[in-house]
Amino acid sequence: MKLLGSTTSPYVRRLRLWLGGIDYDFVALNIFEGEGRETLKRNNPAQKVPLLLDGEQAVYDSRVIFRYLSQKFDRPALSWDQENTLTVIDAANDTLVSLLLLARSGVATDQQALFFTLQHERIERTLSFLEQQVGAGLFEQWDYPAICLFCLLDWVLLRELFDFSACPNLERFRNLHLNQDRVAETDPRNG
Ligand SMILES: N[C@@H](CCC(=O)N[C@@H](CS)C(=O)NCC(=O)O)C(=O)O
């Protein structure tokens, strides 16, 4: 079984953190150029990572990969509330990835235009919702939603995309989990 992805992607890292005790190979790709991009294009028409190859079966998208592996290894499915939490985490993450790519493409993302207003509003809303949920004690277990939240927050800090001074619970949550299994070895700052 092979998990293909970039070392910086929070969607890839969540699976690498969760996949303890399961035998697989991690294949690190540069998804934007060269051989890594060719491998991505050959294996996933959606051209996104993560991507799982299990024998002849390819599986795209971290949520679907999580579901596939949960079934394969007889691990519990997420509850509907956990699914909703994951949707909020993914909404924040997708929006921040899009804004980062736009900024890297030379687009001013602070302009007064409907598209940007909607994205900034979504980031504020999703992160303040997650701040409240952490404060209410809903992320006490180191389970898949908590792993996904950690990966989002650590990636946001890496990319310097958000000022966490208004979200002390999120900052505390991220710092609390720095010593969890595989967090250091999957940290893109460590090469
Ligand atoms: N919904 C997808 C999102 C994955 C995603 O956005 N991956 C980014 C890397 S962080 C990617 O592959 N981007 C390539 C592109 O946008 O061209 C998932 O959960 O796997």
Ligand as a Chemical Component Dictionary entry (heavy atoms), coordinates in Angstrom:
data_LIG
# 
_chem_comp.id                   LIG 
_chem_comp.type                 NON-POLYMER 
_chem_comp.pdbx_formal_charge   0 
_chem_comp.three_letter_code    LIG 
# 
loop_
_chem_comp_atom.comp_id 
_chem_comp_atom.atom_id 
_chem_comp_atom.alt_atom_id 
_chem_comp_atom.type_symbol 
_chem_comp_atom.charge 
_chem_comp_atom.model_Cartn_x 
_chem_comp_atom.model_Cartn_y 
_chem_comp_atom.model_Cartn_z 
_chem_comp_atom.pdbx_ordinal 
LIG N1  N1  N 0 -10.391 17.518 -0.443 1  
LIG C1  C1  C 0 -9.022  17.115 -0.660 2  
LIG C2  C2  C 0 -8.114  18.350 -0.637 3  
LIG C3  C3  C 0 -6.680  17.991 -0.969 4  
LIG C4  C4  C 0 -5.870  19.221 -1.400 5  
LIG O1  O1  O 0 -6.364  20.351 -1.527 6  
LIG N2  N2  N 0 -4.586  18.980 -1.614 7  
LIG C5  C5  C 0 -3.721  20.036 -2.100 8  
LIG C6  C6  C 0 -2.405  20.044 -1.326 9  
LIG S1  S1  S 0 -2.627  20.714 0.285  10 
LIG C7  C7  C 0 -3.376  19.768 -3.561 11 
LIG O2  O2  O 0 -3.151  18.642 -3.938 12 
LIG N3  N3  N 0 -3.356  20.821 -4.377 13 
LIG C8  C8  C 0 -2.984  20.712 -5.753 14 
LIG C9  C9  C 0 -3.684  21.714 -6.610 15 
LIG O3  O3  O 0 -4.547  22.443 -6.089 16 
LIG O4  O4  O 0 -3.369  21.771 -7.793 17 
LIG C10 C10 C 0 -8.602  16.102 0.396  18 
LIG O5  O5  O 0 -9.161  16.116 1.513  19 
LIG O6  O6  O 0 -7.744  15.249 0.097  20 
# 
loop_
_chem_comp_bond.comp_id 
_chem_comp_bond.atom_id_1 
_chem_comp_bond.atom_id_2 
_chem_comp_bond.value_order 
_chem_comp_bond.pdbx_ordinal 
LIG N1  C1  SING 1  
LIG C1  C2  SING 2  
LIG C1  C10 SING 3  
LIG C2  C3  SING 4  
LIG C3  C4  SING 5  
LIG C4  O1  DOUB 6  
LIG C4  N2  SING 7  
LIG N2  C5  SING 8  
LIG C5  C6  SING 9  
LIG C5  C7  SING 10 
LIG C6  S1  SING 11 
LIG C7  O2  DOUB 12 
LIG C7  N3  SING 13 
LIG N3  C8  SING 14 
LIG C8  C9  SING 15 
LIG C9  O3  DOUB 16 
LIG C9  O4  SING 17 
LIG C10 O5  DOUB 18 
LIG C10 O6  SING 19 
# 
